[in-house]
């Protein structure tokens, strides 16, 4: 079903937008160089470095998933190893958010988006402070034609209140540290009880699930995904499997 139906449909609504050159992925050396530029006090040469990569053939999706996402993980590792302080990390992550927004505006053709009539609520696990991945998810789900509501920058309304008042087909929750797993499990259970949608599907993601995908079952989620592209595919599969069961 995935090969015959889901992937071809996603290729139509969310295909990688080719930029000039031959498609490729950034090398580990390029990621390390880019991370250093983002972490520099004034972010010197970041834009020119992106231009070089674009001219070298990186697609929009590859820029986001294969450059910006690994850069964010690399910066987190530097902080954990005390190779940068919290202020430097915060400035660098804010810079990455701006870069992602600018890249999307520059290379994304909004006219290609096709509404699929499906809705998703995205939010961090309570207590989670890393939000870059959620911004990435919001962009990919929007490009795939989903109606996206994100609490990353609008946390005033609790997740439970949102699902009580609004129908969502899927909820996507992010988590990066193992210590919050019990809270995430409680959150998942609470969302299912409060949801207006009795067939709600819940998707979880973040570095902790990349390293330990079995944790998705532990917290009561329906699926997990290693990156934003696969998250869209997983959500589509969850809803299609539900439709087939009806």
C-alpha positions as CSV (number, residue, x, y, z in Angstrom):
1,X,0.0,0.0,0.0
2,X,2.8,2.4,0.9
3,X,4.7,1.8,-2.4
4,X,1.7,1.7,-4.6
5,X,-0.5,4.5,-3.2
6,X,1.0,6.6,-0.4
7,X,4.4,7.4,-1.8
8,X,3.2,8.3,-5.3
9,X,0.5,10.6,-3.9
10,X,3.0,12.3,-1.6
11,X,5.4,12.7,-4.5
12,X,2.8,14.8,-6.2
13,X,1.8,17.0,-3.3
14,X,5.2,17.2,-1.6
15,X,8.0,16.6,-4.1
16,X,11.5,17.8,-3.6
17,X,11.8,21.1,-5.4
18,X,14.9,21.0,-7.5
19,X,17.3,23.8,-7.4
20,X,20.0,24.5,-10.0
21,X,22.6,21.7,-10.3
22,X,22.6,18.0,-9.7
23,X,20.7,16.8,-6.6
24,X,23.0,15.8,-3.7
25,X,23.3,15.9,0.0
26,X,25.8,18.0,2.0
27,X,28.9,16.3,3.3
28,X,29.8,16.0,7.0
29,X,32.5,18.5,6.4
30,X,30.0,21.0,4.9
31,X,27.7,20.5,7.9
32,X,30.6,21.2,10.3
33,X,31.6,24.3,8.4
34,X,28.0,25.6,8.3
35,X,27.6,24.9,12.0
36,X,30.7,27.0,12.8
37,X,29.3,29.8,10.7
38,X,25.9,29.7,12.4
39,X,27.6,29.7,15.8
40,X,29.9,32.6,15.0
41,X,29.0,35.9,16.9
42,X,27.6,37.6,13.8
43,X,26.8,34.6,11.6
44,X,29.3,35.7,9.1
45,X,29.1,34.3,5.6
46,X,26.0,32.1,6.3
47,X,24.1,33.5,3.4
48,X,27.0,33.1,1.0
49,X,27.6,29.6,2.1
50,X,23.9,28.7,1.4
51,X,24.3,30.2,-2.0
52,X,27.3,28.0,-2.7
53,X,25.4,24.9,-1.6
54,X,22.4,25.9,-3.7
55,X,24.6,26.4,-6.8
56,X,26.1,22.9,-6.0
57,X,22.7,21.3,-6.5
58,X,21.0,21.0,-3.1
59,X,17.2,20.8,-3.2
60,X,15.0,22.7,-0.8
61,X,14.2,19.6,1.1
62,X,17.8,18.6,1.3
63,X,18.8,22.1,2.6
64,X,16.3,21.7,5.4
65,X,16.6,18.0,6.3
66,X,20.2,17.3,5.4
67,X,21.8,20.6,6.4
68,X,19.8,22.6,8.9
69,X,18.5,19.6,10.9
70,X,21.9,18.0,11.3
71,X,23.3,21.5,12.2
72,X,20.8,21.8,15.0
73,X,21.7,18.4,16.3
74,X,25.4,19.3,16.1
75,X,24.9,22.5,18.0
76,X,23.0,20.6,20.7
77,X,25.9,18.1,21.0
78,X,28.4,21.0,21.3
79,X,26.3,22.4,24.2
80,X,26.1,19.0,25.9
81,X,29.9,18.7,25.7
82,X,30.3,22.3,27.1
83,X,31.9,23.5,23.8
84,X,29.4,26.4,23.7
85,X,27.3,28.1,26.3
86,X,23.5,28.5,26.5
87,X,23.5,32.0,25.2
88,X,25.6,31.0,22.1
89,X,23.3,28.1,21.5
90,X,20.1,30.2,21.8
91,X,21.4,32.8,19.3
92,X,22.5,30.1,16.9
93,X,19.2,28.3,17.1
94,X,17.4,31.5,16.5
95,X,19.6,32.1,13.5
96,X,18.7,28.7,12.1
97,X,15.0,29.5,12.5
98,X,15.5,32.7,10.5
99,X,17.5,30.8,7.8
100,X,14.9,28.2,7.5
101,X,12.2,30.8,7.1
102,X,14.2,32.7,4.5
103,X,15.0,29.6,2.5
104,X,11.4,28.5,2.4
105,X,10.2,31.9,1.2
106,X,13.0,32.1,-1.4
107,X,12.6,28.7,-2.9
108,X,9.1,27.4,-2.0
109,X,6.4,27.8,-4.6
110,X,3.2,28.2,-2.6
111,X,1.1,27.7,-5.7
112,X,2.0,24.0,-5.7
113,X,0.4,23.3,-2.4
114,X,-2.8,21.1,-2.7
115,X,-5.2,21.0,0.2
116,X,-5.8,17.5,1.4
117,X,-8.5,18.4,4.0
118,X,-6.5,16.9,6.9
119,X,-5.5,18.6,10.1
120,X,-2.6,18.2,12.5
121,X,-1.8,19.9,15.8
122,X,1.9,20.2,16.5
123,X,3.4,20.9,19.9
124,X,6.3,20.1,22.3
125,X,6.0,17.7,25.2
126,X,5.3,19.8,28.3
127,X,8.7,20.9,29.6
128,X,10.4,20.5,26.3
129,X,12.3,23.6,25.2
130,X,13.8,22.5,21.8
131,X,11.4,23.8,19.1
132,X,13.4,23.8,15.9
133,X,12.1,20.4,14.8
134,X,8.6,21.6,15.2
135,X,9.2,24.5,12.9
136,X,10.6,22.0,10.4
137,X,7.5,19.8,10.7
138,X,5.1,22.7,10.3
139,X,6.7,23.6,7.0
140,X,6.7,20.1,5.6
141,X,3.1,19.3,6.6
142,X,1.9,22.7,5.2
143,X,3.6,21.9,1.9
144,X,1.9,18.5,1.8
145,X,-1.5,20.2,2.0
146,X,-2.3,19.7,5.7
147,X,-4.1,22.3,7.9
148,X,-1.4,22.9,10.5
149,X,-1.8,24.4,14.0
150,X,1.4,24.8,15.9
151,X,1.8,25.6,19.6
152,X,5.6,26.2,19.3
153,X,5.3,30.0,19.2
154,X,1.8,30.2,20.7
155,X,1.8,28.2,23.9
156,X,-0.8,30.2,25.8
157,X,-3.6,27.7,25.0
158,X,-2.9,24.3,26.5
159,X,-2.9,21.2,24.2
160,X,-5.9,19.7,26.0
161,X,-8.0,22.8,25.6
162,X,-7.2,22.8,21.9
163,X,-8.3,19.2,21.3
164,X,-11.4,19.8,23.3
165,X,-12.5,22.7,21.1
166,X,-11.1,21.7,17.7
167,X,-11.1,18.5,15.6
168,X,-7.6,17.3,14.7
169,X,-6.9,14.2,12.6
170,X,-3.4,13.8,14.0
171,X,-1.3,15.3,16.8
172,X,2.4,15.5,16.5
173,X,4.5,15.8,19.7
174,X,8.2,16.4,20.0
175,X,10.6,15.3,22.8
176,X,14.4,15.4,23.0
177,X,15.2,14.0,26.4
178,X,14.4,10.7,28.2
179,X,13.6,12.3,31.5
180,X,10.3,13.7,30.2
181,X,9.0,10.3,28.8
182,X,6.6,9.8,31.8
183,X,5.1,13.3,31.2
184,X,4.8,12.6,27.5
185,X,3.0,9.3,28.2
186,X,0.5,11.2,30.5
187,X,0.1,13.9,27.8
188,X,-0.7,11.3,25.1
189,X,-3.3,9.6,27.3
190,X,-4.9,12.9,28.3
191,X,-5.1,14.0,24.7
192,X,-6.9,10.9,23.7
193,X,-9.4,11.3,26.5
194,X,-10.1,14.9,25.7
195,X,-10.1,14.8,21.9
196,X,-13.2,15.5,19.9
197,X,-11.9,12.9,17.4
198,X,-12.4,9.4,18.8
199,X,-10.0,8.0,16.2
200,X,-7.3,10.5,16.9
201,X,-3.8,9.4,15.8
202,X,-0.7,10.6,17.7
203,X,2.8,10.9,16.2
204,X,5.9,11.5,18.3
205,X,9.4,12.6,17.2
206,X,12.6,14.0,18.4
207,X,16.2,12.8,18.9
208,X,15.1,10.4,21.7
209,X,12.9,8.5,19.4
210,X,15.5,8.4,16.6
211,X,17.8,6.6,19.0
212,X,15.0,4.5,20.6
213,X,12.0,4.1,18.3
214,X,10.4,1.6,20.7
215,X,9.7,4.5,23.1
216,X,6.8,5.5,20.8
217,X,4.9,2.4,22.1
218,X,6.0,3.1,25.6
219,X,4.3,6.5,25.6
220,X,1.2,5.3,23.8
221,X,1.8,6.9,20.4
222,X,0.7,5.4,17.1
223,X,4.0,6.0,15.3
224,X,7.2,7.9,15.2
225,X,9.5,9.2,12.4
226,X,13.2,10.0,12.1
227,X,12.7,13.3,10.2
228,X,10.0,15.7,8.9
229,X,9.7,14.1,5.5
230,X,9.0,10.7,7.0
231,X,6.7,12.2,9.6
232,X,4.3,13.3,6.7
233,X,4.4,9.9,5.3
234,X,3.7,8.2,8.6
235,X,0.8,10.5,9.3
236,X,-0.7,9.8,5.8
237,X,-0.3,6.1,6.4
238,X,-2.0,6.3,9.8
239,X,-5.0,8.0,8.4
240,X,-5.2,5.7,5.3
241,X,-5.0,2.6,7.6
242,X,-7.8,4.0,9.7
243,X,-10.0,4.6,6.6
244,X,-9.4,1.1,5.4
245,X,-10.5,-0.3,8.8
246,X,-13.8,1.5,8.6
